[in-house]
Structure formats: C-alpha cells, structure tokens
Amino acid sequence: MLKKKLLTDRTGDLAEAYIEEAGKKMAQEIDREILWGMLEGIGWTRVMITQRDDWAISVWLEENCEGAYEQHRTDYIFESKKDAAWFVLRWL
C-alpha cells in the first residue's frame, strides 16, 4: 500500500511540475506576442523566416544591425526598417 502511494505521489508531482512549466511557457509566449504587437504598432518591422542557423544569424545581426532587434526562434523584430530590409535580403 505504501509503495503504491509513493508512486502516485511522485507521478502527481511530476504532472504538476509539467503543467506548471507548460503554463509558464504559454504565459511567456503570450507576453512576447503582446509586446511585439505593440512594437509593430509603433513602427518596428517583424520578419519570420523558415531556416534556422542560429549561430550564423546571431553573428550577422551583431555585425550588421544599427538599431535594436529581438529574436525568438525563427521570428525577428527590428526597430530599423533598414535593418529589417537587409535581414530579409540576406536570410530569405
């Protein structure tokens, strides 16, 4: 009986931890979408690409962008329209 209870407790804790982590990720994604939507509203440019070469893109961004930018997976947002245009020309 004790062994069964311990197994149930551990499984329950694991499920709770998984649900809590998934909830945090969803909240972060929603917050990012809201923030990026606001940035687009004040003139920032959003670019979504299909390829993913994180290291090469990160190096390119550091070397070529004059304005602020943010990255999330294959989704990018640029303060400067010029930076966004150069990014599109290089990576799309």
Gaussian input, Z-matrix of N, CA and C with variables (Angstrom, degrees):
# hf/3-21g

backbone

0 1
 N
 C     1     B1
 C     2     B2     1     A1
 N     3     B3     2     A2     1     D1
 C     4     B4     3     A3     2     D2
 C     5     B5     4     A4     3     D3
 N     6     B6     5     A5     4     D4
 C     7     B7     6     A6     5     D5
 C     8     B8     7     A7     6     D6
 N     9     B9     8     A8     7     D7
 C    10    B10     9     A9     8     D8
 C    11    B11    10    A10     9     D9
 N    12    B12    11    A11    10    D10
 C    13    B13    12    A12    11    D11
 C    14    B14    13    A13    12    D12
 N    15    B15    14    A14    13    D13
 C    16    B16    15    A15    14    D14
 C    17    B17    16    A16    15    D15
 N    18    B18    17    A17    16    D16
 C    19    B19    18    A18    17    D17
 C    20    B20    19    A19    18    D18
 N    21    B21    20    A20    19    D19
 C    22    B22    21    A21    20    D20
 C    23    B23    22    A22    21    D21
 N    24    B24    23    A23    22    D22
 C    25    B25    24    A24    23    D23
 C    26    B26    25    A25    24    D24
 N    27    B27    26    A26    25    D25
 C    28    B28    27    A27    26    D26
 C    29    B29    28    A28    27    D27
 N    30    B30    29    A29    28    D28
 C    31    B31    30    A30    29    D29
 C    32    B32    31    A31    30    D30
 N    33    B33    32    A32    31    D31
 C    34    B34    33    A33    32    D32
 C    35    B35    34    A34    33    D33
 N    36    B36    35    A35    34    D34
 C    37    B37    36    A36    35    D35
 C    38    B38    37    A37    36    D36
 N    39    B39    38    A38    37    D37
 C    40    B40    39    A39    38    D38
 C    41    B41    40    A40    39    D39
 N    42    B42    41    A41    40    D40
 C    43    B43    42    A42    41    D41
 C    44    B44    43    A43    42    D42
 N    45    B45    44    A44    43    D43
 C    46    B46    45    A45    44    D44
 C    47    B47    46    A46    45    D45
 N    48    B48    47    A47    46    D46
 C    49    B49    48    A48    47    D47
 C    50    B50    49    A49    48    D48
 N    51    B51    50    A50    49    D49
 C    52    B52    51    A51    50    D50
 C    53    B53    52    A52    51    D51
 N    54    B54    53    A53    52    D52
 C    55    B55    54    A54    53    D53
 C    56    B56    55    A55    54    D54
 N    57    B57    56    A56    55    D55
 C    58    B58    57    A57    56    D56
 C    59    B59    58    A58    57    D57
 N    60    B60    59    A59    58    D58
 C    61    B61    60    A60    59    D59
 C    62    B62    61    A61    60    D60
 N    63    B63    62    A62    61    D61
 C    64    B64    63    A63    62    D62
 C    65    B65    64    A64    63    D63
 N    66    B66    65    A65    64    D64
 C    67    B67    66    A66    65    D65
 C    68    B68    67    A67    66    D66
 N    69    B69    68    A68    67    D67
 C    70    B70    69    A69    68    D68
 C    71    B71    70    A70    69    D69
 N    72    B72    71    A71    70    D70
 C    73    B73    72    A72    71    D71
 C    74    B74    73    A73    72    D72
 N    75    B75    74    A74    73    D73
 C    76    B76    75    A75    74    D74
 C    77    B77    76    A76    75    D75
 N    78    B78    77    A77    76    D76
 C    79    B79    78    A78    77    D77
 C    80    B80    79    A79    78    D78
 N    81    B81    80    A80    79    D79
 C    82    B82    81    A81    80    D80
 C    83    B83    82    A82    81    D81
 N    84    B84    83    A83    82    D82
 C    85    B85    84    A84    83    D83
 C    86    B86    85    A85    84    D84
 N    87    B87    86    A86    85    D85
 C    88    B88    87    A87    86    D86
 C    89    B89    88    A88    87    D87
 N    90    B90    89    A89    88    D88
 C    91    B91    90    A90    89    D89
 C    92    B92    91    A91    90    D90
 N    93    B93    92    A92    91    D91
 C    94    B94    93    A93    92    D92
 C    95    B95    94    A94    93    D93
 N    96    B96    95    A95    94    D94
 C    97    B97    96    A96    95    D95
 C    98    B98    97    A97    96    D96
 N    99    B99    98    A98    97    D97
 C   100   B100    99    A99    98    D98
 C   101   B101   100   A100    99    D99
 N   102   B102   101   A101   100   D100
 C   103   B103   102   A102   101   D101
 C   104   B104   103   A103   102   D102
 N   105   B105   104   A104   103   D103
 C   106   B106   105   A105   104   D104
 C   107   B107   106   A106   105   D105
 N   108   B108   107   A107   106   D106
 C   109   B109   108   A108   107   D107
 C   110   B110   109   A109   108   D108
 N   111   B111   110   A110   109   D109
 C   112   B112   111   A111   110   D110
 C   113   B113   112   A112   111   D111
 N   114   B114   113   A113   112   D112
 C   115   B115   114   A114   113   D113
 C   116   B116   115   A115   114   D114
 N   117   B117   116   A116   115   D115
 C   118   B118   117   A117   116   D116
 C   119   B119   118   A118   117   D117
 N   120   B120   119   A119   118   D118
 C   121   B121   120   A120   119   D119
 C   122   B122   121   A121   120   D120
 N   123   B123   122   A122   121   D121
 C   124   B124   123   A123   122   D122
 C   125   B125   124   A124   123   D123
 N   126   B126   125   A125   124   D124
 C   127   B127   126   A126   125   D125
 C   128   B128   127   A127   126   D126
 N   129   B129   128   A128   127   D127
 C   130   B130   129   A129   128   D128
 C   131   B131   130   A130   129   D129
 N   132   B132   131   A131   130   D130
 C   133   B133   132   A132   131   D131
 C   134   B134   133   A133   132   D132
 N   135   B135   134   A134   133   D133
 C   136   B136   135   A135   134   D134
 C   137   B137   136   A136   135   D135
 N   138   B138   137   A137   136   D136
 C   139   B139   138   A138   137   D137
 C   140   B140   139   A139   138   D138
 N   141   B141   140   A140   139   D139
 C   142   B142   141   A141   140   D140
 C   143   B143   142   A142   141   D141
 N   144   B144   143   A143   142   D142
 C   145   B145   144   A144   143   D143
 C   146   B146   145   A145   144   D144
 N   147   B147   146   A146   145   D145
 C   148   B148   147   A147   146   D146
 C   149   B149   148   A148   147   D147
 N   150   B150   149   A149   148   D148
 C   151   B151   150   A150   149   D149
 C   152   B152   151   A151   150   D150
 N   153   B153   152   A152   151   D151
 C   154   B154   153   A153   152   D152
 C   155   B155   154   A154   153   D153
 N   156   B156   155   A155   154   D154
 C   157   B157   156   A156   155   D155
 C   158   B158   157   A157   156   D156
 N   159   B159   158   A158   157   D157
 C   160   B160   159   A159   158   D158
 C   161   B161   160   A160   159   D159
 N   162   B162   161   A161   160   D160
 C   163   B163   162   A162   161   D161
 C   164   B164   163   A163   162   D162
 N   165   B165   164   A164   163   D163
 C   166   B166   165   A165   164   D164
 C   167   B167   166   A166   165   D165
 N   168   B168   167   A167   166   D166
 C   169   B169   168   A168   167   D167
 C   170   B170   169   A169   168   D168
 N   171   B171   170   A170   169   D169
 C   172   B172   171   A171   170   D170
 C   173   B173   172   A172   171   D171
 N   174   B174   173   A173   172   D172
 C   175   B175   174   A174   173   D173
 C   176   B176   175   A175   174   D174
 N   177   B177   176   A176   175   D175
 C   178   B178   177   A177   176   D176
 C   179   B179   178   A178   177   D177
 N   180   B180   179   A179   178   D178
 C   181   B181   180   A180   179   D179
 C   182   B182   181   A181   180   D180
 N   183   B183   182   A182   181   D181
 C   184   B184   183   A183   182   D182
 C   185   B185   184   A184   183   D183
 N   186   B186   185   A185   184   D184
 C   187   B187   186   A186   185   D185
 C   188   B188   187   A187   186   D186
 N   189   B189   188   A188   187   D187
 C   190   B190   189   A189   188   D188
 C   191   B191   190   A190   189   D189
 N   192   B192   191   A191   190   D190
 C   193   B193   192   A192   191   D191
 C   194   B194   193   A193   192   D192
 N   195   B195   194   A194   193   D193
 C   196   B196   195   A195   194   D194
 C   197   B197   196   A196   195   D195
 N   198   B198   197   A197   196   D196
 C   199   B199   198   A198   197   D197
 C   200   B200   199   A199   198   D198
 N   201   B201   200   A200   199   D199
 C   202   B202   201   A201   200   D200
 C   203   B203   202   A202   201   D201
 N   204   B204   203   A203   202   D202
 C   205   B205   204   A204   203   D203
 C   206   B206   205   A205   204   D204
 N   207   B207   206   A206   205   D205
 C   208   B208   207   A207   206   D206
 C   209   B209   208   A208   207   D207
 N   210   B210   209   A209   208   D208
 C   211   B211   210   A210   209   D209
 C   212   B212   211   A211   210   D210
 N   213   B213   212   A212   211   D211
 C   214   B214   213   A213   212   D212
 C   215   B215   214   A214   213   D213
 N   216   B216   215   A215   214   D214
 C   217   B217   216   A216   215   D215
 C   218   B218   217   A217   216   D216
 N   219   B219   218   A218   217   D217
 C   220   B220   219   A219   218   D218
 C   221   B221   220   A220   219   D219
 N   222   B222   221   A221   220   D220
 C   223   B223   222   A222   221   D221
 C   224   B224   223   A223   222   D222
 N   225   B225   224   A224   223   D223
 C   226   B226   225   A225   224   D224
 C   227   B227   226   A226   225   D225
 N   228   B228   227   A227   226   D226
 C   229   B229   228   A228   227   D227
 C   230   B230   229   A229   228   D228
 N   231   B231   230   A230   229   D229
 C   232   B232   231   A231   230   D230
 C   233   B233   232   A232   231   D231
 N   234   B234   233   A233   232   D232
 C   235   B235   234   A234   233   D233
 C   236   B236   235   A235   234   D234
 N   237   B237   236   A236   235   D235
 C   238   B238   237   A237   236   D236
 C   239   B239   238   A238   237   D237
 N   240   B240   239   A239   238   D238
 C   241   B241   240   A240   239   D239
 C   242   B242   241   A241   240   D240
 N   243   B243   242   A242   241   D241
 C   244   B244   243   A243   242   D242
 C   245   B245   244   A244   243   D243
 N   246   B246   245   A245   244   D244
 C   247   B247   246   A246   245   D245
 C   248   B248   247   A247   246   D246
 N   249   B249   248   A248   247   D247
 C   250   B250   249   A249   248   D248
 C   251   B251   250   A250   249   D249
 N   252   B252   251   A251   250   D250
 C   253   B253   252   A252   251   D251
 C   254   B254   253   A253   252   D252
 N   255   B255   254   A254   253   D253
 C   256   B256   255   A255   254   D254
 C   257   B257   256   A256   255   D255
 N   258   B258   257   A257   256   D256
 C   259   B259   258   A258   257   D257
 C   260   B260   259   A259   258   D258
 N   261   B261   260   A260   259   D259
 C   262   B262   261   A261   260   D260
 C   263   B263   262   A262   261   D261
 N   264   B264   263   A263   262   D262
 C   265   B265   264   A264   263   D263
 C   266   B266   265   A265   264   D264
 N   267   B267   266   A266   265   D265
 C   268   B268   267   A267   266   D266
 C   269   B269   268   A268   267   D267
 N   270   B270   269   A269   268   D268
 C   271   B271   270   A270   269   D269
 C   272   B272   271   A271   270   D270
 N   273   B273   272   A272   271   D271
 C   274   B274   273   A273   272   D272
 C   275   B275   274   A274   273   D273

   B1=1.4478
   B2=1.5225
   B3=1.3353
   B4=1.4624
   B5=1.5258
   B6=1.3326
   B7=1.4604
   B8=1.5294
   B9=1.3171
   B10=1.4632
   B11=1.5282
   B12=1.3236
   B13=1.4603
   B14=1.5295
   B15=1.3329
   B16=1.4559
   B17=1.5262
   B18=1.3310
   B19=1.4565
   B20=1.5263
   B21=1.3140
   B22=1.4688
   B23=1.5186
   B24=1.3070
   B25=1.4693
   B26=1.5228
   B27=1.3202
   B28=1.4652
   B29=1.5224
   B30=1.3191
   B31=1.4612
   B32=1.5148
   B33=1.3279
   B34=1.4578
   B35=1.5121
   B36=1.3245
   B37=1.4599
   B38=1.5219
   B39=1.3136
   B40=1.4589
   B41=1.5257
   B42=1.3181
   B43=1.4644
   B44=1.5277
   B45=1.3219
   B46=1.4655
   B47=1.5305
   B48=1.3179
   B49=1.4684
   B50=1.5222
   B51=1.3213
   B52=1.4614
   B53=1.5260
   B54=1.3259
   B55=1.4636
   B56=1.5285
   B57=1.3166
   B58=1.4678
   B59=1.5303
   B60=1.3213
   B61=1.4653
   B62=1.5268
   B63=1.3219
   B64=1.4687
   B65=1.5298
   B66=1.3164
   B67=1.4647
   B68=1.5138
   B69=1.3295
   B70=1.4723
   B71=1.5287
   B72=1.3300
   B73=1.4698
   B74=1.5260
   B75=1.3273
   B76=1.4626
   B77=1.5260
   B78=1.3219
   B79=1.4637
   B80=1.5271
   B81=1.3287
   B82=1.4704
   B83=1.5191
   B84=1.3309
   B85=1.4657
   B86=1.5331
   B87=1.3170
   B88=1.4634
   B89=1.5219
   B90=1.3222
   B91=1.4712
   B92=1.5270
   B93=1.3380
   B94=1.4630
   B95=1.5177
   B96=1.3220
   B97=1.4654
   B98=1.5271
   B99=1.3172
   B100=1.4719
   B101=1.5189
   B102=1.3351
   B103=1.4706
   B104=1.5223
   B105=1.3365
   B106=1.4597
   B107=1.5186
   B108=1.3249
   B109=1.4553
   B110=1.5254
   B111=1.3226
   B112=1.4672
   B113=1.5275
   B114=1.3311
   B115=1.4669
   B116=1.5279
   B117=1.3229
   B118=1.4684
   B119=1.5250
   B120=1.3139
   B121=1.4535
   B122=1.5225
   B123=1.3325
   B124=1.4686
   B125=1.5289
   B126=1.3410
   B127=1.4551
   B128=1.5165
   B129=1.3154
   B130=1.4555
   B131=1.5291
   B132=1.3431
   B133=1.4611
   B134=1.5217
   B135=1.3270
   B136=1.4623
   B137=1.5192
   B138=1.3245
   B139=1.4641
   B140=1.5263
   B141=1.3293
   B142=1.4589
   B143=1.5215
   B144=1.3175
   B145=1.4644
   B146=1.5247
   B147=1.3239
   B148=1.4642
   B149=1.5234
   B150=1.3083
   B151=1.4656
   B152=1.5196
   B153=1.3069
   B154=1.4530
   B155=1.5212
   B156=1.3168
   B157=1.4605
   B158=1.5267
   B159=1.3273
   B160=1.4602
   B161=1.5227
   B162=1.3217
   B163=1.4584
   B164=1.5280
   B165=1.3125
   B166=1.4690
   B167=1.5260
   B168=1.3167
   B169=1.4667
   B170=1.5207
   B171=1.3199
   B172=1.4685
   B173=1.5232
   B174=1.3128
   B175=1.4671
   B176=1.5240
   B177=1.3206
   B178=1.4611
   B179=1.5331
   B180=1.3325
   B181=1.4648
   B182=1.5251
   B183=1.3281
   B184=1.4685
   B185=1.5299
   B186=1.3043
   B187=1.4646
   B188=1.5273
   B189=1.3417
   B190=1.4588
   B191=1.5226
   B192=1.3042
   B193=1.4674
   B194=1.5262
   B195=1.3222
   B196=1.4594
   B197=1.5185
   B198=1.3336
   B199=1.4591
   B200=1.5180
   B201=1.3239
   B202=1.4637
   B203=1.5263
   B204=1.3089
   B205=1.4616
   B206=1.5151
   B207=1.3138
   B208=1.4554
   B209=1.5217
   B210=1.3168
   B211=1.4616
   B212=1.5218
   B213=1.3272
   B214=1.4611
   B215=1.5196
   B216=1.3099
   B217=1.4652
   B218=1.5197
   B219=1.3364
   B220=1.4699
   B221=1.5266
   B222=1.3009
   B223=1.4632
   B224=1.5293
   B225=1.3174
   B226=1.4635
   B227=1.5238
   B228=1.3348
   B229=1.4535
   B230=1.5219
   B231=1.3401
   B232=1.4525
   B233=1.5188
   B234=1.3152
   B235=1.4584
   B236=1.5217
   B237=1.3379
   B238=1.4649
   B239=1.5291
   B240=1.3153
   B241=1.4650
   B242=1.5301
   B243=1.3278
   B244=1.4593
   B245=1.5362
   B246=1.3377
   B247=1.4670
   B248=1.5206
   B249=1.3305
   B250=1.4672
   B251=1.5278
   B252=1.3266
   B253=1.4747
   B254=1.5290
   B255=1.3229
   B256=1.4685
   B257=1.5255
   B258=1.3243
   B259=1.4574
   B260=1.5243
   B261=1.3244
   B262=1.4645
   B263=1.5318
   B264=1.3244
   B265=1.4669
   B266=1.5233
   B267=1.3112
   B268=1.4660
   B269=1.5276
   B270=1.3331
   B271=1.4568
   B272=1.5333
   B273=1.3371
   B274=1.4697
   B275=1.5187
   A1=110.85
   A2=117.09
   A3=121.38
   A4=110.80
   A5=117.43
   A6=121.52
   A7=110.83
   A8=117.26
   A9=121.34
   A10=110.89
   A11=117.86
   A12=122.34
   A13=110.34
   A14=118.52
   A15=122.07
   A16=111.01
   A17=116.81
   A18=121.02
   A19=110.35
   A20=116.71
   A21=121.18
   A22=110.41
   A23=117.80
   A24=121.71
   A25=110.96
   A26=117.63
   A27=120.95
   A28=110.94
   A29=117.20
   A30=121.22
   A31=110.39
   A32=116.87
   A33=121.23
   A34=111.75
   A35=117.50
   A36=121.66
   A37=111.24
   A38=115.98
   A39=120.87
   A40=110.46
   A41=116.74
   A42=121.06
   A43=110.26
   A44=117.15
   A45=120.76
   A46=111.10
   A47=116.18
   A48=120.40
   A49=110.55
   A50=117.09
   A51=121.59
   A52=110.36
   A53=116.61
   A54=121.06
   A55=110.41
   A56=117.04
   A57=120.96
   A58=111.36
   A59=117.20
   A60=121.32
   A61=111.07
   A62=116.91
   A63=120.97
   A64=110.20
   A65=117.04
   A66=121.43
   A67=112.38
   A68=116.19
   A69=120.59
   A70=110.63
   A71=116.81
   A72=120.43
   A73=111.30
   A74=116.49
   A75=120.09
   A76=110.83
   A77=116.77
   A78=120.80
   A79=110.68
   A80=117.21
   A81=120.75
   A82=110.93
   A83=117.04
   A84=121.61
   A85=110.48
   A86=116.93
   A87=120.88
   A88=110.33
   A89=116.80
   A90=120.74
   A91=111.25
   A92=116.42
   A93=120.09
   A94=110.61
   A95=117.25
   A96=120.67
   A97=111.00
   A98=117.09
   A99=120.51
   A100=110.26
   A101=116.82
   A102=120.84
   A103=111.27
   A104=117.07
   A105=119.88
   A106=111.23
   A107=117.36
   A108=120.89
   A109=110.91
   A110=116.26
   A111=120.56
   A112=110.67
   A113=116.46
   A114=120.20
   A115=110.54
   A116=117.39
   A117=120.42
   A118=110.05
   A119=116.46
   A120=121.39
   A121=113.68
   A122=116.96
   A123=119.69
   A124=112.18
   A125=115.81
   A126=119.01
   A127=117.54
   A128=118.96
   A129=119.69
   A130=108.74
   A131=116.57
   A132=122.09
   A133=109.84
   A134=115.64
   A135=121.19
   A136=109.86
   A137=115.93
   A138=122.26
   A139=108.43
   A140=116.29
   A141=121.61
   A142=108.08
   A143=115.91
   A144=120.59
   A145=109.09
   A146=115.46
   A147=119.33
   A148=112.20
   A149=117.43
   A150=119.19
   A151=110.50
   A152=115.12
   A153=118.80
   A154=109.42
   A155=115.56
   A156=122.29
   A157=105.61
   A158=114.93
   A159=121.51
   A160=114.02
   A161=116.39
   A162=119.04
   A163=110.85
   A164=117.58
   A165=121.46
   A166=111.33
   A167=116.41
   A168=119.47
   A169=110.55
   A170=117.45
   A171=120.71
   A172=111.19
   A173=116.50
   A174=120.68
   A175=109.78
   A176=116.71
   A177=120.85
   A178=110.89
   A179=117.28
   A180=121.44
   A181=111.30
   A182=116.10
   A183=120.51
   A184=111.87
   A185=116.51
   A186=120.41
   A187=113.77
   A188=118.00
   A189=119.94
   A190=116.67
   A191=118.64
   A192=119.88
   A193=111.32
   A194=114.17
   A195=120.38
   A196=111.36
   A197=116.94
   A198=121.58
   A199=111.43
   A200=114.64
   A201=120.76
   A202=110.19
   A203=116.20
   A204=122.37
   A205=108.65
   A206=115.87
   A207=122.87
   A208=108.28
   A209=115.50
   A210=121.15
   A211=109.02
   A212=115.80
   A213=121.95
   A214=106.97
   A215=115.64
   A216=122.59
   A217=110.45
   A218=118.11
   A219=120.59
   A220=110.95
   A221=116.04
   A222=123.58
   A223=108.03
   A224=116.76
   A225=122.09
   A226=109.41
   A227=115.85
   A228=120.19
   A229=108.10
   A230=115.56
   A231=122.70
   A232=111.40
   A233=116.05
   A234=120.62
   A235=110.18
   A236=116.29
   A237=122.45
   A238=111.02
   A239=116.37
   A240=120.62
   A241=110.34
   A242=116.71
   A243=121.41
   A244=110.20
   A245=117.28
   A246=120.62
   A247=110.59
   A248=116.68
   A249=120.88
   A250=110.62
   A251=116.78
   A252=120.81
   A253=110.42
   A254=117.41
   A255=120.38
   A256=110.86
   A257=116.57
   A258=120.56
   A259=111.28
   A260=116.24
   A261=121.26
   A262=110.08
   A263=116.66
   A264=119.61
   A265=112.37
   A266=116.61
   A267=120.09
   A268=112.52
   A269=117.78
   A270=120.28
   A271=115.61
   A272=117.99
   A273=117.62
   A274=111.26
   D1=-44.81
   D2=-179.79
   D3=-64.01
   D4=-40.88
   D5=179.48
   D6=-61.35
   D7=-43.38
   D8=179.46
   D9=-63.87
   D10=-40.99
   D11=179.65
   D12=-64.38
   D13=-43.44
   D14=179.76
   D15=-62.11
   D16=-43.17
   D17=178.81
   D18=-62.26
   D19=-43.48
   D20=178.19
   D21=-62.80
   D22=-43.44
   D23=179.67
   D24=-61.25
   D25=-45.53
   D26=179.96
   D27=-64.45
   D28=-42.92
   D29=178.80
   D30=-64.06
   D31=-41.35
   D32=177.50
   D33=-62.68
   D34=-42.15
   D35=178.22
   D36=-64.11
   D37=-40.29
   D38=179.34
   D39=-65.14
   D40=-43.69
   D41=178.68
   D42=-63.27
   D43=-43.03
   D44=178.27
   D45=-61.82
   D46=-43.91
   D47=179.52
   D48=-63.15
   D49=-41.21
   D50=179.25
   D51=-63.89
   D52=-45.70
   D53=179.73
   D54=-63.61
   D55=-42.03
   D56=179.06
   D57=-63.31
   D58=-43.54
   D59=178.87
   D60=-65.02
   D61=-42.57
   D62=178.05
   D63=-62.73
   D64=-40.09
   D65=177.70
   D66=-62.80
   D67=-41.55
   D68=178.10
   D69=-63.40
   D70=-43.73
   D71=179.45
   D72=-63.09
   D73=-40.98
   D74=178.12
   D75=-63.56
   D76=-42.55
   D77=179.71
   D78=-63.36
   D79=-41.66
   D80=178.12
   D81=-63.30
   D82=-41.77
   D83=179.76
   D84=-64.43
   D85=-43.08
   D86=178.32
   D87=-63.89
   D88=-45.11
   D89=178.66
   D90=-59.83
   D91=-43.03
   D92=179.90
   D93=-63.84
   D94=-43.93
   D95=179.71
   D96=-61.51
   D97=-41.25
   D98=178.11
   D99=-64.02
   D100=-47.85
   D101=-179.78
   D102=-61.47
   D103=-46.74
   D104=-178.99
   D105=-65.27
   D106=-34.59
   D107=175.79
   D108=-62.63
   D109=-40.31
   D110=177.17
   D111=-65.99
   D112=-41.66
   D113=178.62
   D114=-63.03
   D115=-42.34
   D116=176.28
   D117=-60.36
   D118=-36.15
   D119=179.65
   D120=-65.38
   D121=-24.48
   D122=178.34
   D123=-103.51
   D124=14.96
   D125=171.00
   D126=109.10
   D127=-0.36
   D128=176.47
   D129=-71.09
   D130=158.62
   D131=-177.44
   D132=-115.71
   D133=128.82
   D134=-179.18
   D135=-102.00
   D136=136.91
   D137=179.81
   D138=-132.62
   D139=130.45
   D140=175.87
   D141=-116.17
   D142=130.97
   D143=179.89
   D144=-119.42
   D145=165.36
   D146=-179.69
   D147=-99.05
   D148=-30.37
   D149=-178.89
   D150=-80.28
   D151=163.17
   D152=-178.53
   D153=-145.85
   D154=93.21
   D155=173.66
   D156=-120.91
   D157=76.36
   D158=-169.90
   D159=-50.77
   D160=-46.55
   D161=-175.31
   D162=-65.03
   D163=-49.86
   D164=-178.71
   D165=-62.31
   D166=-41.99
   D167=179.57
   D168=-66.63
   D169=-42.19
   D170=178.87
   D171=-60.01
   D172=-43.39
   D173=178.03
   D174=-62.89
   D175=-46.29
   D176=179.85
   D177=-59.45
   D178=-45.02
   D179=179.66
   D180=-58.98
   D181=-46.81
   D182=-179.62
   D183=-62.15
   D184=-39.32
   D185=-175.89
   D186=-80.88
   D187=-24.96
   D188=-169.84
   D189=-115.61
   D190=-22.17
   D191=-176.20
   D192=-82.96
   D193=131.73
   D194=177.36
   D195=-93.31
   D196=-32.22
   D197=-179.03
   D198=-100.40
   D199=-176.90
   D200=178.52
   D201=-74.59
   D202=154.17
   D203=176.78
   D204=-154.95
   D205=159.97
   D206=175.18
   D207=-133.29
   D208=153.23
   D209=-179.41
   D210=-134.77
   D211=139.79
   D212=171.38
   D213=-143.93
   D214=107.97
   D215=-175.40
   D216=55.38
   D217=-113.75
   D218=-179.65
   D219=-106.96
   D220=25.21
   D221=-177.96
   D222=-118.54
   D223=128.54
   D224=-175.64
   D225=-130.85
   D226=149.99
   D227=174.34
   D228=-138.19
   D229=133.84
   D230=-173.51
   D231=-120.87
   D232=137.80
   D233=174.29
   D234=-71.00
   D235=-39.41
   D236=-177.55
   D237=-93.76
   D238=125.33
   D239=176.13
   D240=-62.36
   D241=-33.84
   D242=178.65
   D243=-63.58
   D244=-45.24
   D245=177.47
   D246=-60.69
   D247=-42.54
   D248=179.50
   D249=-62.87
   D250=-41.88
   D251=-179.45
   D252=-63.78
   D253=-45.40
   D254=178.55
   D255=-63.94
   D256=-38.83
   D257=177.85
   D258=-61.48
   D259=-45.37
   D260=178.72
   D261=-61.17
   D262=-45.38
   D263=179.53
   D264=-61.30
   D265=-35.07
   D266=-176.79
   D267=-82.59
   D268=-41.00
   D269=-167.46
   D270=-109.29
   D271=-9.77
   D272=177.60
   D273=-99.22

